[in-house]
Amino acid sequence: MNANQQLELRAVKIFVYRSGLAALSLAVFVQGCANQPLPQDITGSITSDIVARIRCEALDGIRDAAIKELNNYDDIVYKDLTGKQLAYMLDKDRRLFNDIGAPRFKIKELDKAFDYFRKAQITFDFTLNLNESNTQGANFDLVRTFARRIDGVGIGAKGERTRQTIRHFQVTGNFLVLATKVKSDYCEAPRPINLV
């Protein structure tokens, strides 16, 4: 090998060595550039939208149960309406629950059943446990071929980061407030969906 070839080989080795070190350095530093995980990053919805969605599902369940119970009565239960008529009206326009509020029914048995729900409490206990892991790494191998063997040196680096966010909170209320005080536009507001 002549002097020019040796210089070229040395320049290539230096370039490869520096490129490898640069890649390793970049891998080590980039792995620290991530943020804490947030609900909107994972679910596509902010925390208040998640809470609203679950509260609205509970609200629908309470109202469905009330309509189902009212459907069992052919007698006058409220003002001049039978249970079935009132159930039909409430089923067609759920906003009427807000207008009616907490009525006293004319049939004692029905009123007693609803009285249980007027006093009952409901608690939503939320725990949002979000984890995010990032792993970056780079390897750099130097190989030199001799007549009968191959010598090699490998350099590698790997960085792992795990971040966790835990949100725990409770929302407490009662069935009466949930069924009659929550405005219909609260549940009808468009909420983003997670398309992932």
MARLO-538203 format. One record per atom (N, C-alpha, C): atom name; residue number from 1; residue in three letters; x, y, z. Coordinates in steps of 0.2 Angstrom, whole numbers, plus 5000, padded with zeros to 4 digits. Layout:
N
SITE	CA	NUM	Ala	X	Y	Z
...
END
This chain:
196
SITE	N	1	Met	5004	4994	5000
SITE	CA	1	Met	5000	5000	5000
SITE	C	1	Met	5004	5006	5000
SITE	N	2	Asn	5003	5011	4996
SITE	CA	2	Asn	5007	5017	4995
SITE	C	2	Asn	5005	5022	5000
SITE	N	3	Ala	5008	5028	5001
SITE	CA	3	Ala	5007	5033	5006
SITE	C	3	Ala	5000	5036	5004
SITE	N	4	Asn	4998	5037	4998
SITE	CA	4	Asn	4992	5040	4997
SITE	C	4	Asn	4986	5036	4999
SITE	N	5	Gln	4987	5030	4998
SITE	CA	5	Gln	4981	5025	5000
SITE	C	5	Gln	4981	5025	5007
SITE	N	6	Gln	4987	5025	5011
SITE	CA	6	Gln	4987	5025	5018
SITE	C	6	Gln	4983	5031	5021
SITE	N	7	Leu	4985	5037	5018
SITE	CA	7	Leu	4982	5043	5020
SITE	C	7	Leu	4974	5043	5019
SITE	N	8	Glu	4972	5040	5013
SITE	CA	8	Glu	4965	5040	5012
SITE	C	8	Glu	4962	5035	5017
SITE	N	9	Leu	4965	5029	5018
SITE	CA	9	Leu	4962	5025	5023
SITE	C	9	Leu	4961	5028	5030
SITE	N	10	Arg	4967	5031	5032
SITE	CA	10	Arg	4966	5035	5038
SITE	C	10	Arg	4961	5040	5038
SITE	N	11	Ala	4960	5044	5033
SITE	CA	11	Ala	4955	5049	5033
SITE	C	11	Ala	4948	5046	5033
SITE	N	12	Val	4947	5040	5030
SITE	CA	12	Val	4940	5036	5030
SITE	C	12	Val	4939	5034	5037
SITE	N	13	Lys	4944	5031	5041
SITE	CA	13	Lys	4944	5029	5047
SITE	C	13	Lys	4942	5034	5052
SITE	N	14	Ile	4945	5040	5051
SITE	CA	14	Ile	4943	5046	5056
SITE	C	14	Ile	4936	5048	5055
SITE	N	15	Phe	4934	5048	5048
SITE	CA	15	Phe	4927	5050	5047
SITE	C	15	Phe	4922	5045	5050
SITE	N	16	Val	4924	5039	5049
SITE	CA	16	Val	4919	5034	5052
SITE	C	16	Val	4919	5034	5059
SITE	N	17	Tyr	4925	5035	5062
SITE	CA	17	Tyr	4925	5036	5069
SITE	C	17	Tyr	4921	5042	5072
SITE	N	18	Arg	4922	5047	5069
SITE	CA	18	Arg	4919	5054	5071
SITE	C	18	Arg	4911	5053	5070
SITE	N	19	Ser	4909	5050	5064
SITE	CA	19	Ser	4902	5049	5063
SITE	C	19	Ser	4899	5045	5068
SITE	N	20	Gly	4902	5039	5070
SITE	CA	20	Gly	4900	5035	5075
SITE	C	20	Gly	4899	5038	5082
SITE	N	21	Leu	4904	5042	5084
SITE	CA	21	Leu	4904	5046	5090
SITE	C	21	Leu	4898	5051	5090
SITE	N	22	Ala	4897	5054	5084
SITE	CA	22	Ala	4892	5059	5084
SITE	C	22	Ala	4885	5056	5084
SITE	N	23	Ala	4884	5050	5081
SITE	CA	23	Ala	4878	5046	5082
SITE	C	23	Ala	4877	5044	5089
SITE	N	24	Leu	4882	5041	5092
SITE	CA	24	Leu	4881	5039	5099
SITE	C	24	Leu	4879	5045	5104
SITE	N	25	Ser	4883	5051	5103
SITE	CA	25	Ser	4881	5057	5107
SITE	C	25	Ser	4874	5059	5106
SITE	N	26	Leu	4872	5059	5099
SITE	CA	26	Leu	4865	5061	5098
SITE	C	26	Leu	4860	5057	5101
SITE	N	27	Ala	4861	5050	5101
SITE	CA	27	Ala	4857	5045	5104
SITE	C	27	Ala	4856	5047	5111
SITE	N	28	Val	4862	5048	5115
SITE	CA	28	Val	4862	5049	5122
SITE	C	28	Val	4858	5056	5124
SITE	N	29	Phe	4859	5061	5120
SITE	CA	29	Phe	4856	5067	5121
SITE	C	29	Phe	4848	5068	5119
SITE	N	30	Val	4847	5065	5114
SITE	CA	30	Val	4840	5065	5111
SITE	C	30	Val	4835	5061	5116
SITE	N	31	Gln	4837	5056	5119
SITE	CA	31	Gln	4833	5052	5123
SITE	C	31	Gln	4830	5056	5129
SITE	N	32	Gly	4833	5061	5131
SITE	CA	32	Gly	4830	5065	5136
SITE	C	32	Gly	4826	5071	5134
SITE	N	33	Cys	4823	5071	5128
SITE	CA	33	Cys	4819	5076	5125
SITE	C	33	Cys	4812	5075	5125
SITE	N	34	Ala	4809	5070	5129
SITE	CA	34	Ala	4802	5069	5129
SITE	C	34	Ala	4799	5072	5135
SITE	N	35	Asn	4792	5073	5134
SITE	CA	35	Asn	4788	5077	5140
SITE	C	35	Asn	4784	5071	5143
SITE	N	36	Gln	4781	5074	5149
SITE	CA	36	Gln	4777	5069	5153
SITE	C	36	Gln	4771	5067	5149
SITE	N	37	Pro	4769	5061	5149
SITE	CA	37	Pro	4763	5059	5145
SITE	C	37	Pro	4756	5063	5148
SITE	N	38	Leu	4752	5065	5144
SITE	CA	38	Leu	4746	5068	5145
SITE	C	38	Leu	4740	5064	5142
SITE	N	39	Pro	4734	5064	5145
SITE	CA	39	Pro	4728	5061	5143
SITE	C	39	Pro	4727	5062	5136
SITE	N	40	Gln	4727	5069	5134
SITE	CA	40	Gln	4726	5070	5127
SITE	C	40	Gln	4731	5067	5122
SITE	N	41	Asp	4737	5066	5124
SITE	CA	41	Asp	4742	5063	5120
SITE	C	41	Asp	4740	5056	5118
SITE	N	42	Ile	4737	5052	5123
SITE	CA	42	Ile	4736	5045	5122
SITE	C	42	Ile	4729	5044	5120
SITE	N	43	Thr	4724	5047	5123
SITE	CA	43	Thr	4717	5046	5121
SITE	C	43	Thr	4714	5051	5116
SITE	N	44	Gly	4717	5056	5115
SITE	CA	44	Gly	4714	5061	5111
SITE	C	44	Gly	4709	5066	5114
SITE	N	45	Ser	4708	5065	5120
SITE	CA	45	Ser	4703	5069	5124
SITE	C	45	Ser	4707	5072	5130
SITE	N	46	Ile	4705	5078	5132
SITE	CA	46	Ile	4708	5081	5138
SITE	C	46	Ile	4704	5078	5144
SITE	N	47	Thr	4706	5078	5150
SITE	CA	47	Thr	4704	5075	5156
SITE	C	47	Thr	4696	5077	5157
SITE	N	48	Ser	4695	5083	5156
SITE	CA	48	Ser	4688	5086	5157
SITE	C	48	Ser	4683	5082	5152
SITE	N	49	Asp	4685	5081	5146
SITE	CA	49	Asp	4681	5078	5141
SITE	C	49	Asp	4680	5070	5143
SITE	N	50	Ile	4685	5067	5146
SITE	CA	50	Ile	4684	5060	5148
SITE	C	50	Ile	4679	5060	5154
SITE	N	51	Val	4680	5064	5159
SITE	CA	51	Val	4675	5065	5164
SITE	C	51	Val	4668	5066	5162
SITE	N	52	Ala	4667	5071	5157
SITE	CA	52	Ala	4660	5072	5154
SITE	C	52	Ala	4657	5066	5151
SITE	N	53	Arg	4661	5063	5147
SITE	CA	53	Arg	4659	5057	5143
SITE	C	53	Arg	4656	5052	5148
SITE	N	54	Ile	4660	5050	5153
SITE	CA	54	Ile	4658	5045	5158
SITE	C	54	Ile	4652	5048	5162
SITE	N	55	Arg	4651	5054	5164
SITE	CA	55	Arg	4646	5057	5168
SITE	C	55	Arg	4639	5056	5163
SITE	N	56	Cys	4640	5058	5157
SITE	CA	56	Cys	4635	5057	5152
SITE	C	56	Cys	4632	5050	5151
SITE	N	57	Glu	4637	5045	5151
SITE	CA	57	Glu	4634	5039	5151
SITE	C	57	Glu	4630	5037	5157
SITE	N	58	Ala	4633	5039	5163
SITE	CA	58	Ala	4629	5037	5169
SITE	C	58	Ala	4622	5041	5169
SITE	N	59	Leu	4622	5047	5166
SITE	CA	59	Leu	4616	5051	5166
SITE	C	59	Leu	4611	5047	5161
SITE	N	60	Asp	4613	5045	5156
SITE	CA	60	Asp	4609	5041	5151
SITE	C	60	Asp	4606	5035	5154
SITE	N	61	Gly	4610	5031	5158
SITE	CA	61	Gly	4608	5026	5162
SITE	C	61	Gly	4602	5027	5167
SITE	N	62	Ile	4603	5033	5171
SITE	CA	62	Ile	4598	5035	5176
SITE	C	62	Ile	4592	5036	5172
SITE	N	63	Arg	4592	5040	5167
SITE	CA	63	Arg	4586	5042	5163
SITE	C	63	Arg	4583	5036	5160
SITE	N	64	Asp	4587	5032	5157
SITE	CA	64	Asp	4584	5026	5154
SITE	C	64	Asp	4580	5022	5160
SITE	N	65	Ala	4583	5021	5166
SITE	CA	65	Ala	4580	5017	5171
SITE	C	65	Ala	4573	5021	5173
SITE	N	66	Ala	4573	5027	5173
SITE	CA	66	Ala	4567	5031	5175
SITE	C	66	Ala	4562	5030	5170
SITE	N	67	Ile	4563	5030	5164
SITE	CA	67	Ile	4558	5029	5158
SITE	C	67	Ile	4556	5022	5159
SITE	N	68	Lys	4560	5017	5160
SITE	CA	68	Lys	4558	5010	5160
SITE	C	68	Lys	4553	5009	5166
SITE	N	69	Glu	4554	5012	5171
SITE	CA	69	Glu	4550	5012	5177
SITE	C	69	Glu	4543	5015	5176
SITE	N	70	Leu	4543	5021	5173
SITE	CA	70	Leu	4537	5025	5171
SITE	C	70	Leu	4533	5021	5166
SITE	N	71	Asn	4536	5017	5162
SITE	CA	71	Asn	4532	5013	5157
SITE	C	71	Asn	4528	5008	5160
SITE	N	72	Asn	4529	5006	5166
SITE	CA	72	Asn	4525	5001	5169
SITE	C	72	Asn	4518	5003	5172
SITE	N	73	Tyr	4517	5010	5171
SITE	CA	73	Tyr	4511	5013	5174
SITE	C	73	Tyr	4506	5016	5169
SITE	N	74	Asp	4500	5013	5169
SITE	CA	74	Asp	4495	5016	5165
SITE	C	74	Asp	4491	5021	5168
SITE	N	75	Asp	4491	5022	5175
SITE	CA	75	Asp	4488	5026	5179
SITE	C	75	Asp	4491	5033	5178
SITE	N	76	Ile	4487	5038	5180
SITE	CA	76	Ile	4490	5045	5181
SITE	C	76	Ile	4495	5045	5186
SITE	N	77	Val	4501	5048	5184
SITE	CA	77	Val	4506	5048	5189
SITE	C	77	Val	4509	5055	5190
SITE	N	78	Tyr	4508	5059	5185
SITE	CA	78	Tyr	4511	5066	5186
SITE	C	78	Tyr	4506	5071	5182
SITE	N	79	Lys	4504	5076	5186
SITE	CA	79	Lys	4499	5081	5183
SITE	C	79	Lys	4493	5077	5180
SITE	N	80	Asp	4492	5077	5173
SITE	CA	80	Asp	4487	5073	5170
SITE	C	80	Asp	4490	5068	5165
SITE	N	81	Leu	4496	5066	5166
SITE	CA	81	Leu	4499	5061	5162
SITE	C	81	Leu	4500	5054	5165
SITE	N	82	Thr	4499	5049	5161
SITE	CA	82	Thr	4500	5042	5164
SITE	C	82	Thr	4507	5041	5164
SITE	N	83	Gly	4509	5036	5167
SITE	CA	83	Gly	4516	5034	5167
SITE	C	83	Gly	4519	5033	5160
SITE	N	84	Lys	4515	5029	5156
SITE	CA	84	Lys	4517	5028	5149
SITE	C	84	Lys	4518	5034	5145
SITE	N	85	Gln	4513	5039	5146
SITE	CA	85	Gln	4513	5045	5142
SITE	C	85	Gln	4520	5049	5144
SITE	N	86	Leu	4521	5050	5151
SITE	CA	86	Leu	4527	5053	5153
SITE	C	86	Leu	4533	5050	5151
SITE	N	87	Ala	4533	5043	5151
SITE	CA	87	Ala	4539	5040	5149
SITE	C	87	Ala	4540	5041	5141
SITE	N	88	Tyr	4535	5041	5137
SITE	CA	88	Tyr	4536	5043	5130
SITE	C	88	Tyr	4539	5050	5129
SITE	N	89	Met	4536	5055	5133
SITE	CA	89	Met	4538	5061	5132
SITE	C	89	Met	4545	5062	5134
SITE	N	90	Leu	4547	5059	5139
SITE	CA	90	Leu	4554	5060	5142
SITE	C	90	Leu	4559	5056	5137
SITE	N	91	Asp	4557	5051	5134
SITE	CA	91	Asp	4561	5047	5130
SITE	C	91	Asp	4562	5051	5123
SITE	N	92	Lys	4557	5054	5121
SITE	CA	92	Lys	4558	5058	5114
SITE	C	92	Lys	4562	5065	5115
SITE	N	93	Asp	4561	5068	5121
SITE	CA	93	Asp	4565	5074	5122
SITE	C	93	Asp	4568	5074	5129
SITE	N	94	Arg	4574	5072	5130
SITE	CA	94	Arg	4577	5071	5136
SITE	C	94	Arg	4578	5078	5140
SITE	N	95	Arg	4577	5083	5137
SITE	CA	95	Arg	4578	5090	5140
SITE	C	95	Arg	4572	5091	5145
SITE	N	96	Leu	4567	5087	5144
SITE	CA	96	Leu	4561	5088	5149
SITE	C	96	Leu	4563	5086	5156
SITE	N	97	Phe	4568	5082	5157
SITE	CA	97	Phe	4570	5080	5163
SITE	C	97	Phe	4572	5086	5167
SITE	N	98	Asn	4575	5091	5164
SITE	CA	98	Asn	4577	5097	5167
SITE	C	98	Asn	4571	5101	5169
SITE	N	99	Asp	4566	5101	5165
SITE	CA	99	Asp	4560	5105	5166
SITE	C	99	Asp	4556	5102	5172
SITE	N	100	Ile	4555	5096	5172
SITE	CA	100	Ile	4551	5092	5177
SITE	C	100	Ile	4555	5093	5184
SITE	N	101	Gly	4561	5092	5184
SITE	CA	101	Gly	4565	5092	5190
SITE	C	101	Gly	4564	5085	5194
SITE	N	102	Ala	4562	5086	5200
SITE	CA	102	Ala	4561	5080	5205
SITE	C	102	Ala	4553	5080	5207
SITE	N	103	Pro	4549	5078	5203
SITE	CA	103	Pro	4542	5078	5204
SITE	C	103	Pro	4540	5073	5209
SITE	N	104	Arg	4535	5074	5213
SITE	CA	104	Arg	4531	5070	5217
SITE	C	104	Arg	4526	5066	5213
SITE	N	105	Phe	4526	5060	5213
SITE	CA	105	Phe	4521	5056	5209
SITE	C	105	Phe	4515	5054	5213
SITE	N	106	Lys	4509	5054	5210
SITE	CA	106	Lys	4503	5053	5213
SITE	C	106	Lys	4502	5045	5215
SITE	N	107	Ile	4506	5041	5213
SITE	CA	107	Ile	4506	5034	5215
SITE	C	107	Ile	4511	5033	5220
SITE	N	108	Lys	4509	5031	5226
SITE	CA	108	Lys	4514	5031	5232
SITE	C	108	Lys	4520	5026	5230
SITE	N	109	Glu	4518	5020	5227
SITE	CA	109	Glu	4524	5015	5226
SITE	C	109	Glu	4529	5018	5221
SITE	N	110	Leu	4527	5021	5216
SITE	CA	110	Leu	4531	5024	5211
SITE	C	110	Leu	4535	5030	5215
SITE	N	111	Asp	4532	5034	5219
SITE	CA	111	Asp	4535	5040	5222
SITE	C	111	Asp	4541	5037	5227
SITE	N	112	Lys	4539	5031	5230
SITE	CA	112	Lys	4544	5028	5235
SITE	C	112	Lys	4550	5026	5231
SITE	N	113	Ala	4549	5023	5225
SITE	CA	113	Ala	4555	5020	5221
SITE	C	113	Ala	4559	5026	5219
SITE	N	114	Phe	4556	5031	5217
SITE	CA	114	Phe	4560	5037	5214
SITE	C	114	Phe	4563	5041	5220
SITE	N	115	Asp	4560	5041	5226
SITE	CA	115	Asp	4563	5044	5232
SITE	C	115	Asp	4570	5041	5234
SITE	N	116	Tyr	4571	5035	5233
SITE	CA	116	Tyr	4577	5031	5234
SITE	C	116	Tyr	4582	5035	5230
SITE	N	117	Phe	4581	5036	5223
SITE	CA	117	Phe	4586	5039	5219
SITE	C	117	Phe	4587	5046	5220
SITE	N	118	Arg	4582	5050	5223
SITE	CA	118	Arg	4582	5057	5224
SITE	C	118	Arg	4588	5058	5230
SITE	N	119	Lys	4588	5053	5234
SITE	CA	119	Lys	4593	5054	5240
SITE	C	119	Lys	4600	5050	5239
SITE	N	120	Ala	4600	5046	5234
SITE	CA	120	Ala	4606	5042	5233
SITE	C	120	Ala	4612	5046	5230
SITE	N	121	Gln	4618	5044	5232
SITE	CA	121	Gln	4624	5048	5230
SITE	C	121	Gln	4627	5044	5225
SITE	N	122	Ile	4631	5047	5220
SITE	CA	122	Ile	4635	5044	5215
SITE	C	122	Ile	4642	5047	5215
SITE	N	123	Thr	4647	5042	5215
SITE	CA	123	Thr	4654	5045	5215
SITE	C	123	Thr	4658	5042	5210
SITE	N	124	Phe	4661	5046	5206
SITE	CA	124	Phe	4665	5043	5200
SITE	C	124	Phe	4672	5044	5203
SITE	N	125	Asp	4676	5038	5203
SITE	CA	125	Asp	4683	5038	5205
SITE	C	125	Asp	4687	5037	5199
SITE	N	126	Phe	4691	5042	5198
SITE	CA	126	Phe	4695	5041	5192
SITE	C	126	Phe	4702	5041	5193
SITE	N	127	Thr	4706	5036	5190
SITE	CA	127	Thr	4713	5035	5191
SITE	C	127	Thr	4715	5035	5183
SITE	N	128	Leu	4719	5040	5181
SITE	CA	128	Leu	4722	5039	5174
SITE	C	128	Leu	4729	5038	5175
SITE	N	129	Asn	4732	5032	5173
SITE	CA	129	Asn	4738	5030	5174
SITE	C	129	Asn	4742	5030	5167
SITE	N	130	Leu	4746	5035	5166
SITE	CA	130	Leu	4749	5035	5159
SITE	C	130	Leu	4756	5034	5159
SITE	N	131	Asn	4759	5030	5155
SITE	CA	131	Asn	4766	5028	5155
SITE	C	131	Asn	4768	5029	5148
SITE	N	132	Glu	4774	5032	5147
SITE	CA	132	Glu	4777	5032	5141
SITE	C	132	Glu	4785	5030	5141
SITE	N	133	Ser	4787	5026	5137
SITE	CA	133	Ser	4794	5024	5137
SITE	C	133	Ser	4797	5026	5130
SITE	N	134	Asn	4803	5028	5131
SITE	CA	134	Asn	4807	5029	5125
SITE	C	134	Asn	4814	5026	5125
SITE	N	135	Thr	4816	5023	5120
SITE	CA	135	Thr	4823	5019	5119
SITE	C	135	Thr	4826	5022	5113
SITE	N	136	Gln	4832	5024	5114
SITE	CA	136	Gln	4836	5026	5108
SITE	C	136	Gln	4843	5023	5109
SITE	N	137	Gly	4846	5021	5104
SITE	CA	137	Gly	4852	5018	5104
SITE	C	137	Gly	4856	5019	5097
SITE	N	138	Ala	4862	5017	5098
SITE	CA	138	Ala	4866	5017	5092
SITE	C	138	Ala	4872	5013	5093
SITE	N	139	Asn	4874	5009	5088
SITE	CA	139	Asn	4880	5005	5088
SITE	C	139	Asn	4885	5007	5083
SITE	N	140	Phe	4891	5006	5084
SITE	CA	140	Phe	4897	5008	5079
SITE	C	140	Phe	4902	5003	5080
SITE	N	141	Asp	4903	5000	5074
SITE	CA	141	Asp	4908	4994	5074
SITE	C	141	Asp	4914	4996	5069
SITE	N	142	Leu	4920	4995	5071
SITE	CA	142	Leu	4926	4996	5067
SITE	C	142	Leu	4929	4989	5066
SITE	N	143	Val	4929	4988	5059
SITE	CA	143	Val	4932	4981	5057
SITE	C	143	Val	4938	4982	5053
SITE	N	144	Arg	4943	4978	5054
SITE	CA	144	Arg	4949	4978	5050
SITE	C	144	Arg	4951	4971	5048
SITE	N	145	Thr	4952	4970	5042
SITE	CA	145	Thr	4953	4964	5039
SITE	C	145	Thr	4961	4963	5038
SITE	N	146	Phe	4963	4957	5041
SITE	CA	146	Phe	4970	4955	5040
SITE	C	146	Phe	4970	4949	5036
SITE	N	147	Ala	4976	4947	5034
SITE	CA	147	Ala	4977	4941	5030
SITE	C	147	Ala	4973	4935	5032
SITE	N	148	Arg	4973	4933	5038
SITE	CA	148	Arg	4970	4927	5041
SITE	C	148	Arg	4964	4928	5046
SITE	N	149	Arg	4963	4934	5048
SITE	CA	149	Arg	4958	4936	5053
SITE	C	149	Arg	4955	4943	5052
SITE	N	150	Ile	4950	4944	5056
SITE	CA	150	Ile	4946	4950	5056
SITE	C	150	Ile	4946	4953	5063
SITE	N	151	Asp	4949	4959	5064
SITE	CA	151	Asp	4949	4962	5071
SITE	C	151	Asp	4943	4967	5071
SITE	N	152	Gly	4939	4967	5076
SITE	CA	152	Gly	4934	4972	5076
SITE	C	152	Gly	4933	4975	5083
SITE	N	153	Val	4931	4981	5084
SITE	CA	153	Val	4929	4984	5090
SITE	C	153	Val	4922	4987	5089
SITE	N	154	Gly	4918	4986	5094
SITE	CA	154	Gly	4911	4988	5094
SITE	C	154	Gly	4910	4993	5099
SITE	N	155	Ile	4907	4998	5098
SITE	CA	155	Ile	4905	5003	5103
SITE	C	155	Ile	4897	5004	5102
SITE	N	156	Gly	4894	5005	5108
SITE	CA	156	Gly	4887	5005	5108
SITE	C	156	Gly	4884	5009	5114
SITE	N	157	Ala	4879	5013	5113
SITE	CA	157	Ala	4876	5016	5118
SITE	C	157	Ala	4868	5016	5117
SITE	N	158	Lys	4865	5016	5123
SITE	CA	158	Lys	4857	5015	5123
SITE	C	158	Lys	4855	5019	5129
SITE	N	159	Gly	4850	5023	5127
SITE	CA	159	Gly	4846	5027	5133
SITE	C	159	Gly	4839	5025	5133
SITE	N	160	Glu	4837	5023	5139
SITE	CA	160	Glu	4830	5022	5140
SITE	C	160	Glu	4827	5027	5145
SITE	N	161	Arg	4821	5029	5144
SITE	CA	161	Arg	4817	5034	5148
SITE	C	161	Arg	4810	5031	5149
SITE	N	162	Thr	4808	5031	5155
SITE	CA	162	Thr	4801	5030	5156
SITE	C	162	Thr	4798	5035	5160
SITE	N	163	Arg	4793	5038	5158
SITE	CA	163	Arg	4789	5043	5162
SITE	C	163	Arg	4782	5041	5163
SITE	N	164	Gln	4780	5043	5169
SITE	CA	164	Gln	4773	5041	5171
SITE	C	164	Gln	4769	5047	5174
SITE	N	165	Thr	4763	5047	5173
SITE	CA	165	Thr	4759	5052	5176
SITE	C	165	Thr	4753	5049	5178
SITE	N	166	Ile	4751	5050	5185
SITE	CA	166	Ile	4745	5047	5188
SITE	C	166	Ile	4741	5053	5190
SITE	N	167	Arg	4735	5053	5188
SITE	CA	167	Arg	4730	5058	5190
SITE	C	167	Arg	4724	5054	5193
SITE	N	168	His	4723	5055	5200
SITE	CA	168	His	4718	5052	5203
SITE	C	168	His	4713	5058	5206
SITE	N	169	Phe	4707	5057	5205
SITE	CA	169	Phe	4702	5062	5208
SITE	C	169	Phe	4695	5059	5208
SITE	N	170	Gln	4691	5062	5212
SITE	CA	170	Gln	4684	5060	5212
SITE	C	170	Gln	4679	5065	5211
SITE	N	171	Val	4673	5063	5208
SITE	CA	171	Val	4668	5068	5207
SITE	C	171	Val	4662	5065	5210
SITE	N	172	Thr	4659	5069	5215
SITE	CA	172	Thr	4653	5066	5219
SITE	C	172	Thr	4647	5070	5218
SITE	N	173	Gly	4641	5067	5217
SITE	CA	173	Gly	4635	5071	5217
SITE	C	173	Gly	4630	5066	5219
SITE	N	174	Asn	4623	5068	5217
SITE	CA	174	Asn	4618	5063	5218
SITE	C	174	Asn	4614	5062	5212
SITE	N	175	Phe	4610	5057	5212
SITE	CA	175	Phe	4607	5055	5206
SITE	C	175	Phe	4602	5060	5203
SITE	N	176	Leu	4599	5063	5208
SITE	CA	176	Leu	4594	5069	5207
SITE	C	176	Leu	4597	5074	5203
SITE	N	177	Val	4603	5077	5205
SITE	CA	177	Val	4606	5082	5202
SITE	C	177	Val	4609	5080	5195
SITE	N	178	Leu	4611	5074	5195
SITE	CA	178	Leu	4614	5072	5188
SITE	C	178	Leu	4608	5071	5183
SITE	N	179	Ala	4602	5068	5185
SITE	CA	179	Ala	4597	5067	5181
SITE	C	179	Ala	4593	5073	5179
SITE	N	180	Thr	4593	5078	5183
SITE	CA	180	Thr	4589	5084	5182
SITE	C	180	Thr	4592	5091	5181
SITE	N	181	Lys	4598	5091	5183
SITE	CA	181	Lys	4602	5098	5183
SITE	C	181	Lys	4607	5098	5178
SITE	N	182	Val	4609	5093	5175
SITE	CA	182	Val	4614	5093	5170
SITE	C	182	Val	4611	5095	5163
SITE	N	183	Lys	4613	5100	5161
SITE	CA	183	Lys	4610	5103	5154
SITE	C	183	Lys	4611	5098	5149
SITE	N	184	Ser	4607	5098	5144
SITE	CA	184	Ser	4607	5093	5138
SITE	C	184	Ser	4613	5095	5134
SITE	N	185	Asp	4615	5101	5133
SITE	CA	185	Asp	4621	5103	5129
SITE	C	185	Asp	4627	5101	5132
SITE	N	186	Tyr	4628	5099	5139
SITE	CA	186	Tyr	4634	5097	5142
SITE	C	186	Tyr	4635	5090	5138
SITE	N	187	Cys	4630	5086	5137
SITE	CA	187	Cys	4632	5079	5134
SITE	C	187	Cys	4631	5079	5127
SITE	N	188	Glu	4628	5084	5124
SITE	CA	188	Glu	4628	5085	5117
SITE	C	188	Glu	4634	5088	5113
SITE	N	189	Ala	4638	5091	5117
SITE	CA	189	Ala	4644	5094	5114
SITE	C	189	Ala	4648	5089	5111
SITE	N	190	Pro	4651	5091	5105
SITE	CA	190	Pro	4655	5086	5102
SITE	C	190	Pro	4662	5085	5105
SITE	N	191	Arg	4664	5079	5106
SITE	CA	191	Arg	4670	5077	5110
SITE	C	191	Arg	4674	5074	5105
SITE	N	192	Pro	4681	5075	5105
SITE	CA	192	Pro	4685	5072	5100
SITE	C	192	Pro	4686	5065	5102
SITE	N	193	Ile	4687	5061	5097
SITE	CA	193	Ile	4688	5054	5098
SITE	C	193	Ile	4695	5052	5096
SITE	N	194	Asn	4697	5046	5099
SITE	CA	194	Asn	4704	5044	5098
SITE	C	194	Asn	4703	5039	5092
SITE	N	195	Leu	4707	5041	5086
SITE	CA	195	Leu	4707	5038	5080
SITE	C	195	Leu	4713	5033	5080
SITE	N	196	Val	4717	5033	5085
SITE	CA	196	Val	4723	5028	5085
SITE	C	196	Val	4721	5021	5086
END
